[in-house]
């Protein structure tokens, strides 16, 4: 018989997604109870952190009742049955306001739904709302003129990163057990690092993108966020797989990742390079990462101080990013002059200044980069590096302009540790690694061989299980 003993709201909100899904499936707890618990957490926490910017509570409760009725009728539940989920405000949701964090779309209600959202719902997840993002997803600091800034639950005066910042904070505070996001230059990984959660950038095409202004563009990916690697794998399994609307889409791994996370890491070869050989990194971040190397070695990994030669990756990324910004956002700038933030306008204008020879040179560099990566990975299974070169910084600071005494010329440069990896097309994950003396989270970035999404999840899972980072909860929860 199902156990319907009442559970404290706090307990439900702090359980893993996999545990919650199992409880709902065996009817030990109802989907409505789970939804009510998370909406109660939202009511208490969200005013402090501003993570979920559009909430559809009534519709979510109705959907939870329908989920319970489906189980009672004997219908087979999906992987995410009854789990509350919030969607990044860059993902269109039919009938639910989608602003893209821009005043140009402040009252926009689309009539179509993004494929990743469709798949989450098909797997049984229930939409509770939309999560905050910087304008048009530009930059790794989540603020915009529509909703304001999202604050870091580990220290409310700090940024949560971005651009999937609202998602990371909603997870860290227990407002939702799973979330989604996108990653161009680090937008799944950076906020995960800043908020002590997991952000997984899959191989390009593993989670198909639709609708898309550039369906053949490989730099921009969609993926899962969660509080644990196992939960991220659960969501990944629900949303991955080909779709005819996405021409770059790939098949899923032959074995479901959620069932294959256990792995003996003895002898696994990991190149260890917190600075990728060329980047400035704050000393307090390096100090936390040092402990991460010891964890990998205790797990049996063979680490050596090595990184692939990423020369040219910066030019590849920034050239194609500028091209994409003109393609996707140039028409918005033309229709709404004076509305978009200056960094977005700068990136659009950089795209409009490009000429054919510059694009050709970027592709030549990308081809050379690919050959170098293949050679490096012949001697290594994974690369371990920093996610962010800095710890979470002041929420009122739009971006970092200096690291360890080195001046940075643009709003993008402080994100190099993520966007250089984006240029490679390799799967990568941010997994909690530790905390600075001020109690701010630091993530470890694990990068895998081409299409080795499962391997990345396996190493991250083993690393996570060997630490206690996932068990810590942000201080803001003690105040609500």
Secondary structure as UniProt FT lines:
FT   HELIX           9..14
FT   HELIX           17..25
FT   TURN            26..27
FT   HELIX           31..49
FT   STRAND          52..55
FT   HELIX           57..72
FT   TURN            73..74
FT   TURN            79..82
FT   STRAND          84..88
FT   TURN            89..90
FT   TURN            94..95
FT   STRAND          96..97
FT   TURN            100..101
FT   HELIX           103..105
FT   TURN            106..107
FT   HELIX           115..122
FT   TURN            123..124
FT   STRAND          126..131
FT   HELIX           135..137
FT   STRAND          143..144
FT   TURN            145..147
FT   STRAND          148..149
FT   STRAND          151..152
FT   TURN            153..154
FT   STRAND          155..159
FT   HELIX           165..172
FT   TURN            173..174
FT   STRAND          178..183
FT   TURN            187..188
FT   HELIX           189..195
FT   STRAND          198..201
FT   TURN            204..206
FT   TURN            215..216
FT   STRAND          221..226
FT   HELIX           229..239
FT   TURN            244..245
FT   TURN            247..248
FT   HELIX           257..259
FT   TURN            266..267
FT   STRAND          269..272
FT   TURN            274..278
FT   HELIX           283..298
FT   TURN            299..300
FT   STRAND          302..305
FT   TURN            311..312
FT   HELIX           313..335
FT   TURN            337..339
FT   HELIX           342..352
FT   HELIX           356..377
FT   STRAND          382..386
FT   TURN            395..396
FT   STRAND          402..403
FT   TURN            404..405
FT   STRAND          406..407
FT   TURN            411..412
FT   HELIX           413..415
FT   HELIX           416..422
FT   TURN            423..425
FT   STRAND          428..435
FT   TURN            437..438
FT   STRAND          441..448
FT   TURN            450..451
FT   HELIX           453..465
FT   HELIX           469..471
FT   HELIX           475..479
//
